[in-house]
Amino acid sequence: MIRVMYEDLLQEFKRVLLSRGFSGKAAEDAATVFAQNSLDGIYSHGINRFSRVVEYLDKGEIDPKVLPTTVSAQGAIERWDGHRGFGPLNAKMAMDRACELAKQYGIGLVALGNNNHWMRGGSYGWQAANNGCIGICWSNTMPNMPAWGAKDRKIGNNPFIYAVPKSNGEHVVVDCAVSQFSYGKIEEARLKGRQLPVPGGYDEDGNLTTDPAAIEKTWRVLPMGYWKGSGISILLDLISTVLTNANSVQKIGTFGDEIGLSQIMIAIDPEKFQSADVTDGIVDSLIADIHSSEPIREGGKVFYPGEIELETRRDNLKNGIPIIDEKWEELLAF
């Protein structure tokens, strides 16, 4: 494991993206997504995922030059076509637009169909909060999880995100897949030689396991909350498909790779109801109550959602981002 400073990692990402046909600004923006994900400790959707994106670019499944277009617009809601462009940039543009609509109408929704993988969904929650908005967003995926009671994979570990802003930037953000662990987190545990803290899927004998390698062999991840996570997955996919009139999890499964996804971006402007000071007071009161919890371990701390990312960000800015040696060598070799 080595530590790499944020700016150095950013420039390496940018170098590779420029070599794959991105323009200067697009390469900078896209590289920033991967660098910031790694900075916040979300390595599974930063440095660890980057090689897969390069593979998709080299196969022609991501076009770095296309931009999303508006299919229809009706007041606070819009439907967009991502044209299978670069997922994180399309998603960023869609959330920016949702925030613009929220500033005008109080709420804004952009249904982004036919997009590619957006990487870390939490990026767009933080983005909404940085714009002073409550953010709600989700994406469907390829079929990579069995519905509750089934063996074969029919539903997605569709990630969903909630974010509430604080004016000092210390936002409250939840970012989670509806599987117990995302495939990125499972891969990260395997690369680090670690077991999962709780069972995350099934082995080849059909038993629940904490072994990430065994789960990767079967692709049978466990829905969070068992039947509850399964039901949430199905509804997230259904709503995103209805609003985009684009690709469902089932249809994405016919493409061969995880492309052409359907994503929903919602922004709500709380300042339509109250000043930022009032919102800050509400958030601060809740955080104080959470922090007053009695930890299960002596000397431990109970965190609010997003707090660990903030602490990791500060540490990685100061000391460098920890990167697995093989992933750094892989990046340098592109």
C-alpha positions in Angstrom: 0.0 0.0 0.0 1.3 3.4 -0.9 0.0 7.0 -0.4 -0.4 9.3 -3.3 -1.2 13.0 -3.0 -4.6 14.1 -4.4 -3.2 16.3 -7.1 -0.9 13.6 -8.4 -3.7 11.1 -8.6 -5.9 13.7 -10.3 -3.3 14.3 -13.0 -2.8 10.6 -13.7 -6.5 10.1 -14.2 -6.6 13.2 -16.5 -3.7 11.9 -18.5 -5.4 8.6 -19.2 -8.7 10.2 -20.1 -7.1 12.7 -22.5 -5.5 9.8 -24.2 -8.9 8.2 -24.6 -10.5 11.1 -26.5 -11.8 13.4 -23.7 -11.6 17.1 -24.2 -9.6 19.2 -21.7 -12.5 20.2 -19.5 -14.3 16.9 -19.8 -11.1 15.1 -18.8 -10.6 17.4 -15.9 -14.2 17.0 -14.7 -14.2 13.2 -15.1 -10.8 12.8 -13.4 -12.1 14.9 -10.5 -14.9 12.4 -10.0 -12.5 9.5 -9.6 -10.0 11.5 -7.6 -12.6 12.8 -5.1 -14.1 9.4 -4.7 -10.7 8.1 -3.7 -10.1 11.2 -1.5 -13.2 10.4 0.5 -12.2 6.8 1.0 -14.6 5.3 -1.6 -11.8 3.5 -3.3 -14.2 0.9 -4.8 -15.6 3.7 -7.1 -12.3 5.6 -7.5 -8.9 4.1 -8.2 -10.2 0.5 -8.0 -12.9 1.0 -10.6 -10.9 3.2 -13.0 -9.4 0.3 -15.1 -12.9 -1.0 -15.8 -14.0 2.4 -17.2 -10.8 2.5 -19.4 -11.8 -1.0 -20.7 -15.3 0.2 -21.6 -13.8 3.3 -23.4 -11.4 1.1 -25.3 -14.3 -1.3 -26.3 -16.3 1.7 -27.6 -19.1 1.2 -25.0 -18.6 4.7 -23.6 -18.4 7.6 -26.0 -16.4 10.4 -24.4 -17.7 13.1 -26.8 -21.5 12.8 -26.5 -23.6 14.9 -24.2 -27.1 14.2 -22.8 -30.1 15.8 -24.5 -33.5 16.9 -23.2 -36.3 14.6 -24.4 -39.1 16.5 -22.7 -39.5 19.2 -20.1 -42.6 20.1 -18.1 -42.0 22.6 -15.4 -40.1 21.1 -12.6 -39.6 17.7 -14.3 -37.5 16.8 -17.3 -36.6 13.6 -19.1 -33.1 13.3 -20.6 -31.3 10.8 -22.9 -27.7 10.1 -21.9 -26.8 8.5 -25.3 -24.5 6.1 -23.4 -22.0 8.9 -22.8 -19.6 9.1 -19.8 -21.9 8.3 -16.9 -20.4 10.5 -14.1 -20.4 13.7 -16.3 -24.0 13.0 -17.6 -25.1 12.4 -14.0 -23.4 15.6 -12.8 -25.1 17.7 -15.5 -28.5 16.1 -14.6 -28.1 16.9 -10.9 -27.0 20.4 -11.7 -30.2 20.9 -13.7 -32.3 19.3 -10.9 -30.8 21.9 -8.5 -31.6 24.8 -11.0 -35.2 23.6 -11.2 -35.4 23.4 -7.4 -34.2 26.9 -7.1 -37.0 28.0 -9.4 -39.9 25.6 -8.4 -38.8 24.4 -5.0 -38.3 20.9 -6.4 -36.6 19.6 -9.5 -36.4 16.1 -11.1 -34.4 14.9 -14.0 -35.0 11.4 -15.3 -31.8 10.4 -17.1 -32.1 7.4 -19.3 -29.6 5.5 -21.4 -26.7 6.6 -19.3 -23.6 4.6 -18.3 -22.4 3.8 -14.8 -22.3 6.9 -12.6 -19.5 5.5 -10.4 -20.2 6.7 -6.8 -23.8 7.7 -6.4 -23.0 9.7 -3.3 -21.1 12.2 -5.5 -24.5 13.6 -6.6 -25.9 13.8 -3.1 -22.9 15.8 -2.1 -23.3 17.9 -5.2 -26.9 18.7 -4.4 -26.0 19.6 -0.8 -23.2 21.8 -2.0 -25.9 23.7 -3.9 -27.9 24.1 -0.7 -30.4 21.4 -1.8 -31.7 18.2 -0.3 -30.7 15.5 -2.8 -32.4 12.2 -3.6 -31.1 10.1 -6.4 -30.8 6.5 -7.5 -29.7 4.3 -10.4 -30.6 0.9 -11.6 -27.9 -1.7 -12.6 -27.5 -4.9 -14.4 -29.3 -7.9 -12.8 -26.7 -8.9 -10.2 -28.7 -10.0 -7.2 -31.4 -12.7 -6.7 -34.9 -11.6 -5.7 -35.7 -12.8 -2.2 -36.4 -16.5 -2.3 -34.7 -17.0 -5.7 -31.3 -18.4 -6.8 -30.9 -16.7 -10.1 -30.1 -13.0 -10.5 -33.1 -11.0 -11.7 -32.8 -7.7 -9.8 -30.1 -5.0 -9.3 -28.2 -3.8 -6.2 -29.6 -0.4 -7.2 -27.8 2.3 -5.2 -29.8 5.2 -3.7 -28.7 8.4 -2.0 -30.2 10.9 0.4 -28.4 14.2 1.3 -29.3 17.1 3.6 -27.2 20.3 3.4 -25.3 22.2 6.0 -24.0 25.6 5.1 -20.5 24.8 6.4 -20.3 21.9 3.9 -20.4 19.1 6.6 -23.5 17.6 5.0 -25.4 14.5 6.1 -25.3 12.0 3.3 -26.4 8.3 3.0 -25.1 6.4 0.0 -25.9 2.7 -0.2 -26.7 -0.1 -2.6 -29.7 -2.3 -1.7 -27.3 -5.3 -1.4 -25.6 -5.8 1.9 -22.4 -4.8 0.2 -21.8 -3.4 -3.3 -19.7 -5.4 -5.6 -17.1 -2.6 -5.4 -16.9 -3.1 -1.6 -16.7 -6.9 -2.0 -13.8 -6.5 -4.5 -12.0 -4.0 -2.2 -12.2 -6.5 0.7 -10.8 -9.3 -1.5 -7.9 -7.0 -2.7 -7.1 -6.2 0.9 -7.2 -9.8 2.0 -10.1 -9.1 4.4 -13.3 -10.9 5.3 -16.5 -8.9 5.3 -17.7 -7.9 8.7 -21.1 -9.6 8.3 -22.3 -12.1 5.7 -22.7 -10.5 2.3 -23.7 -13.3 0.0 -23.7 -17.0 -0.8 -20.9 -19.4 -1.6 -21.1 -22.3 -4.1 -22.8 -24.5 -1.6 -25.6 -22.0 -1.0 -24.4 -21.0 2.4 -24.1 -17.4 3.6 -20.5 -16.3 3.8 -18.2 -13.4 4.7 -15.6 -14.5 2.1 -15.6 -11.9 -0.7 -13.9 -14.2 -3.1 -16.5 -16.9 -2.6 -19.3 -14.3 -3.3 -17.6 -13.1 -6.4 -17.6 -16.7 -7.7 -21.4 -17.1 -7.3 -22.4 -13.5 -7.9 -25.2 -14.2 -5.3 -25.0 -11.1 -3.1 -27.4 -10.7 -0.2 -30.2 -8.0 -0.4 -29.9 -5.7 2.7 -32.7 -6.5 5.1 -33.4 -9.7 3.1 -36.9 -9.4 1.6 -37.0 -5.6 2.4 -33.9 -4.9 0.2 -35.3 -7.1 -2.5 -38.6 -5.1 -2.6 -36.8 -1.8 -2.5 -34.6 -2.9 -5.4 -37.6 -3.8 -7.6 -39.4 -0.5 -6.9 -36.4 1.7 -7.5 -35.9 -0.1 -10.9 -39.6 0.2 -11.7 -39.8 3.9 -10.9 -36.7 4.8 -12.8 -37.9 2.8 -15.9 -41.3 4.4 -15.8 -39.9 8.0 -15.5 -37.2 7.5 -18.2 -39.0 5.1 -20.5 -35.6 3.7 -21.0 -33.9 0.5 -19.8 -35.0 -1.7 -16.9 -32.6 -4.0 -15.0 -33.9 -6.9 -17.1 -33.2 -5.1 -20.4 -29.7 -4.0 -19.2 -29.0 -7.6 -18.6 -29.2 -8.3 -22.3 -26.5 -5.8 -23.2 -23.5 -7.9 -22.0 -22.0 -5.1 -20.0 -23.4 -2.7 -17.4 -24.4 0.1 -19.8 -27.5 2.1 -20.7 -28.6 2.6 -17.1 -31.7 4.6 -15.9 -31.1 7.2 -13.2 -33.2 9.7 -11.2 -32.0 13.0 -9.8 -34.2 14.9 -7.4 -33.3 18.2 -5.7 -35.4 20.1 -3.1 -34.6 23.6 -2.0 -35.3 24.0 1.7 -34.9 27.7 1.5 -38.3 27.9 -0.1 -39.6 27.1 3.4 -36.9 28.6 5.8 -33.5 30.2 5.9 -30.3 28.1 5.8 -29.7 29.0 9.5 -33.0 27.3 10.5 -32.0 24.2 8.5 -28.6 24.2 10.1 -30.2 24.3 13.5 -32.4 21.3 12.7 -29.4 19.3 11.4 -27.1 20.3 14.3 -29.7 19.3 16.8 -30.1 15.9 15.3 -26.3 15.4 14.9 -25.8 16.4 18.6 -28.4 13.8 19.6 -26.7 11.1 17.5 -23.3 12.0 19.0 -24.7 11.7 22.5 -25.4 8.0 21.9 -23.7 5.5 24.2 -21.2 3.6 22.0 -21.1 -0.2 22.1 -17.3 -0.1 22.5 -15.7 1.9 25.4 -14.0 5.0 24.0 -15.8 4.6 20.7 -17.8 7.2 18.7 -21.1 7.1 16.9 -21.0 8.8 13.6 -23.7 10.5 11.5 -24.0 9.5 7.8 -21.2 11.3 5.8 -19.0 12.1 8.8 -16.5 9.3 8.2 -16.1 10.5 4.6 -15.4 14.0 5.9 -12.7 12.7 8.3 -11.2 10.5 5.7 -11.1 13.4 3.2 -9.1 15.6 5.7 -6.7 12.8 6.5 -6.1 11.9 2.8 -5.6 15.5 1.8 -2.9 15.8 4.5 -1.2 12.5 4.2 -2.0 11.2 0.7 -4.6 8.7 -0.5 -3.8 5.0 0.3 -3.7 3.0 -2.9 -3.1 -0.7 -3.4 0.3 -1.1 -5.2 -1.1 -3.1 -8.1 -3.8 -0.5 -8.8 -1.3 2.3 -8.9 1.0 0.3 -11.2 -2.0 -0.5 -13.4 -2.9 3.3 -13.7 0.7 4.3 -14.5 0.8 1.6 -17.3 -2.2 3.0 -19.2 
